[in-house]
Amino acid sequence: MEVTKLPKSIARLTTPDGFIESYQEKMRHAKTCKEAYEMAEEEYRILFGTNRYSSYPTFKNAITRWNKKRRTQKANFTKRKK
């Protein structure tokens, strides 16, 4: 059986961080946050045949946790630098 490597642009969508980065890139072209989410989900659906998140509110919860994690990591990094 031959294993094919996914291009990085596609492989990154398989992680929460990568999906959120895709969403943030789409924010430049979207009128609303929900529209950017729908664009990212459409891309994911075309590639993988399913949605990454079950709904927009579910995604908003995920991005809230993601932002909190990043703030915590940044605060911990700043503490170690001092």
Secondary structure, DSSP 8 states (H G I E B T S, - for coil): -------HHHHGGGSHHHHHHHHHHHTTT-SSHHHHHHHHHHHHHHHHSS-SSSSHHHHHHHHHHHHHHHHHHHHHHHHHH-
